[in-house]
Amino acid sequence: MRFELFIVNRERYGEDRLFTTAMAINALISTWTVYNEKTKSLIWDDDTPAEVHTVIEKSANFLINNVLDSSLKPWNAFFSGSIKGPTTYGGYPVNRVEFFNGTVIPGDLHDVHYYPHATLGVEGIIPEELYQELFKEEWEGHMPIPVFHGFNSYPDYWPFWCSEAYTYVTSLLALAKFQNAGGKYDPQ
């Protein structure tokens, strides 16, 4: 069993397959175990579903068998360009804009793109009817994008930062946690 995120060429290289699988293992083990100081091991929560154990075991065995496989790229996207083509860039309704120092910017929030060093967001809850009306308006110089088609829907390139060392250390941590929690290697 393996996991994948959104680096483009999955079928050919599985670029983020190793990293994403390792992150999934780490997240699941951290969610469902506690560290026992006396035994120096991870102890499973009594309510851990059997499916969680199965997913972790199969994923860990995938990593064990593939982490050093040169046909899989040890890539990850620990940071990517915020805009990945016109399908991911749009303005969205906001009701709070402030500078990084906390100073609130009053006035018409439709033109917030004039404040490049500001933080935009929603404070509280915008009632559904009002939000739907605001969604029909231009924000930050752009119309909102009503349907998100995924990061890879635009057929062009977008930047991302990758660290192969980060993939390997994340995989090592996942396998160490797996072993510490009593996981067993199942040669396939």
N, C-alpha and C positions, 0 to 999 in steps of 0.2 A: 504494500500500500504506500502511496506517495501523495504529496500535495504539490500544487503549483499556484503561482500568483499571476503576474501579468507581464513578464518579460516576453517579448513577441514570438520567438521562433521555437515554441515548445516541441513540436513534433520532430524537429531536426536535432536540436541540442538539449532540450530540457533545461534551459539556462538557470532557472531559479528553483528547479525541482529539489535539489539537495538542501539548499538553504531553507526553503519553505517547509519541507518535511521536518528538518531539525527544529525550526521554530514551533511547529505544531506539537512536536513531542515535548519540547520544553514547556510550552504553555499548558498542555494537558497534565503533565506530571506535576508542575507547580500548582495547578488548580486542585488536584485530587490527592495530594500527599502533604504530610507535615514532617519536619525533621525531628527525630528522636535523639536527644542529647545523650541518653544512656547507651543506646545501641549504635549511635553514629550512622544511622541509616534513615531512609525515607520510609514512612509508614503510610499505607493507603487508607484513605477515609473509608469507613465501613459502608458508606452509601455509594461508593464508586460503581457506576454501571458496568456490567460485563463488557459492553460495547467499547467503553473507554480503554479497558485493558487490551482488548483485541486490536483496536486502532493503534495504540502505542506499540504493542509487540510487532505488528506487521510493519509499521513505519520504521521502527528501530532496525528491524532486520533488513529492510530496504536500504537504509543508510549503511549498515555494516557491509552489505554486499556491493554497494555502489559508490560510496563516498570517494574512493580513490580511482574510480573508473574514468579513464581519460575521454570517453565518448560523451560524458555529461559535463557541461561547463559548471564550475563552482561559483556562478554569479549570484548576485542578489541586487536588489534596488533599495539600498538603505536610504537613499534620497533620490528623488527624480524631479525633473522640471515640472513646475506646477501646471503648466499648460501643455497639453499633448495634442495640439491641433484644435481647430474650431469646435470640435465635438465636446471639448471639456472646458471651454472658456465661455463664460457668460456671467452677467451680473445677476445678483439675486437680491430680493428685498431685504433691507436691513432697517433697524430702528435705533441703532446705537453706533456712533462713530466716535472714536477718541484717539488722541495721540498716545504714543507709548508711555508718556509720563502720567497718563490718566486724565488729562484735560479733555472734557467732552466737547465735541464740535457740534454746535447747534445749527439749526436751519434745515434747508432742503437737503435731504440725504441722497437724492437721486444723483447728485454731482460729486459724490465722494471720491471719484477718480482724480479730483484736483488736489487731494491730500495723500501724496504717495507714502507718507510716513505715519499712516493711521491704521488702526485696527477696526475692522468692521464686524458687526455681529447682530444677533437678535437678543434683546433683553426681555425676559419674561416670555409671554406667549402672544403671538399675533393671531387674532381670531381668524378662523378658516376663510370666512367670506372676504374679509379685508385682505388677507394674504393672496387669495385668488385674483382680486382686483389689482393688487400691487404687482403680481406676477405678469400682468399684461403690459407693464410699463418698462421703460429702459432704465437699467441700473449700471452704474460705473461705465456708462457709454455703450452698453451692450444689452440686448434682450436676454432674459433668462432662457436656458435650454430646457425645454419641458421633458425630454426623455434622454436619460443617460444610456448610451449604447456601449459603454465599456471603454477602457483605456486604449484598446487596440483597434477601435473602429475607424480611426482616421489612418489612411494608408501612407503615412509619412513617418519620419523618425522623430523621436523626442529624447532629450538627454536624461541619463540617469548615472548615478555614482555607484560604483561597485567595489567591493573588497573581497577578493578570494580568501584572504586570511580570515575575514569575518565569517565566511561560510564554513571554513574548516574548524574554527574555534567554537562556533555555534553547534556544529555537528558533534564535536568532541564532548561538549557540555551535555548535549542530549543523550549521547551514549553512556556517559558517566552517570547521569541521573537514572537512566534506564537500568543500568547494572546495580546502582545503589538501592533502587526500589525493588530489587529482586528479579529483574527481567533476565530472560535467558535467550541466548543466541540460538537460532534455529537454522542450521545450514540448509540451503535449498539446492 
